[in-house]
């Protein structure tokens, strides 16, 4: 049993050590620029990835500003799509599952937004369709993928791929959670620093 | 209505090596950052007014693009073949023109982005920077380089490399917030109150590029060292490099500095600044210092005294923050209207 656990943890450790730091830094810059121009961040994925997207939205919109919730500072506008299960099932049932992200994204997406697409294989058709739409609109794409990165990694501006063997969903999704929390932590520290500076100067 | 915003920029090292007369022989490089001061361009269809309405310091109200006096607007409309009347173009800015912060190119970039959106076209950052450079350098024959168009289009801290074949490599500097804010806390920016057009300084500078080739080469290479200092957060060494770079740049043309600029710079250095430079082509515009935050009050006081002494009534400090965003469309509700 202990060996089994150790093996899994070693694989996670190996993936964490090989993460593309530069691409994660690019993602920070994309999010910073969106914040400055009052744009929105749309985030999506299937299954566990959709759960990660939902979790990240609450962290990014609220936890980033946790230490300053009483202050009137401009916050992030991160939105998970589809925003309701009604919309999800309407697109899936009436049009097709490949439209569940692209459908809602077409209603919202403006040039000054950014998207975060999450797909372990990097090849989920519904994710790729939404990403292609964003690319056509010249909207910045942060892509979180795994395995060999797939098409998502090719299309993304910030290519955050967790290199693993094919089908290693548990590793990829676990590491995706780490990367998403890193984004939250970075901006939380950033805004704390800005607020401290403001207080010092006033 | 379409509203576009383009940031101004501060160039730290390498300015001048973006002139084709240099980079056609050896790669030019500039390291710059965009700041939270912007040029705005607003484009509004006026279906009931069959005119071209151009609003800046003055208002033009004409029947065809050829009649427009504003050279940039005229050239852009003609180049994009926008001949149908019923369009209004307005420009707004956080700062006056000719401050050495690249505002005229920021305007061109914003205008091009906006007019292309008006035509339903969408450029990526590289295409936009290239289109603005082509307009200013090839069509308007301005004796300038490409650094400002690229800085405004891309946004953030970047190294631009201008290659012999006229291509441009863009390397985004991935600087964490601690280093960025540390540098911000050391920067002091002053508008000298002296304005000049970049063209007047650059024309003389350009004619002497051959003679000063080695100096230009050093300026282009200094970008690498500055980048390392930036990533290490070594403000003192960055300030020293800026100082040396400024001394070097002054030797390129007698128009780059003058006795008042020299006096202002010396005053800043003597009151506690660690280094600095004139921003833009030179001859006027803005002066930037790096100084420890505790020295800021002293430098500020001294500079205000110097502005008074030299009758520079427009001389004043410009508080500045670095920004990551480049040229952005803040509003585009043309399509919404079409839906009704």
Contacts between the chains, C-beta under 8 A, distances in Angstrom:
chain1	res1	chain2	res2	distance
A	22	B	174	6.4
A	25	B	174	3.7
A	25	B	176	7.8
A	26	B	172	7.0
A	26	B	174	6.9
A	28	B	174	7.8
A	28	B	176	7.9
A	29	B	156	6.1
A	29	B	172	6.5
A	29	B	174	6.9
A	29	B	324	5.4
A	32	B	324	4.2
A	32	B	325	7.9
A	33	B	155	6.3
A	33	B	156	7.2
A	33	B	323	7.9
A	33	B	324	4.3
A	33	B	325	4.1
A	33	B	326	7.3
A	34	B	325	8.0
A	36	B	323	5.4
A	36	B	324	6.1
A	36	B	325	4.3
A	37	B	5	7.4
A	37	B	325	4.9
A	37	B	328	4.6
A	37	B	330	6.6
A	38	B	330	7.6
A	39	B	328	7.9
A	110	B	329	7.9
A	110	B	332	7.4
A	111	B	122	7.4
A	111	B	328	7.3
A	111	B	329	4.9
A	111	B	332	7.0
A	112	B	328	5.1
A	112	B	329	6.3
A	112	B	330	6.7
A	137	B	122	6.9
A	138	B	122	5.2
A	138	B	123	7.4
A	138	B	124	5.5
A	186	B	176	7.9
A	186	B	177	7.5
A	189	B	177	7.3
A	190	B	177	4.3
A	193	B	177	6.4
A	193	B	178	7.1
A	193	B	181	6.2
A	194	B	181	7.3
A	197	B	181	6.9
A	197	B	185	7.5
